[in-house]
């Protein structure tokens, strides 16, 4: 009848099993917040050419978001937890899982001790892991031990999405596309600003809206006060 039957690969089968388990076991709740990243965009644009000349690959916005989120996880460690039945394991170390897509599969390698890295260091880690996925050299060890997942959905132009939690973690955050919008910066004064949505999915057994909201507010503060923190890619 013209239909195409596509065999389910072993990688796709594992993804299906993990996603089904996550939705079956974890009561998901969702929240989104708008962040004004205008200063961050200006800074990245001012250093991206020098970064490429030195490192040999492009500096994206993603490591800037990871840097802020990793710092916020140290302030709100309950977000960096897993559900283990009779108790909640609050992890001391921040090991960030990142989603890397290829043609037929999605891999989730881990940046270990992500809070110890600068933006430049995180950019190097992302590039190293993404290259490993593309070249087919990713190992199971590189995808184990994550405590929190950050998904760069904005790379595809997405502006709003609901992530499925990477079982057994407590939360996943979607970093959406940066878009320019007219924003009232003071009464009756409109200006073009760069805005990004951060969308978080949480395990409602571990987390509730109060701590989730405070966490997102802190991430927003870190990103919007970019220059005041004297952040650099070094």
C-alpha angles and dihedrals in degrees: 000000000000097000118138120227111209116197112232109244121222090249092051090048092054090049091050092050093048094047092047091049091048094052092041097050105028123069099220124210126180140210136172134198134188118232127194103221097170095122091047091051092050092049095048091049090052094054104030097093094050090045092053092047090053102037103028097230136077123272107230128189093250098086090052090058093045091051092054094043092049090052091049091051089059089054093044103032095169087076086060094064144108131215112241104174106252094030145020116242109218105198120224094203124062109226109174120208113207126194116236117184127204130177099286106011149037121230126193110203120180132239102208119216089004092173090066094063132088120223089266091051092049091049089054092049092049091049092048094050095042090050090050090053094048093047093047095241097115112131130206089243090060090056098048132089100033116156101187133016129223117190120197097214090153089074087076095046095259115154101181131020144150114231124210109234117253098241126265094016121103098232149005126204126206116212104208132203120290109239131180114241137170107254132181102240091177135356110313092348116118123194136173108253134177109243131186130184120224111202119192131192116198138191101245091205089067105024138037136195095269098061091035091054092048090049093051091046090054093049087049091050093051093049096043093047091051098136094041089059088054088228118181137175090246 
